[in-house]
């Protein structure tokens, strides 16, 4: 198992590389697509219940 410190180090290096190569716009795009991938992965793993997030407060079962 990889430690969280190692994951954080690699994430920081990747973000630094994105900023150097793509500038601020590239960083924003990387954050957007990374966040989208995170949400999709959590939904597919069953860790995030999407219908409960989009339901109206008065219509919850």
Long-range contacts (C-beta under 8 A, 24 or more apart in sequence): none
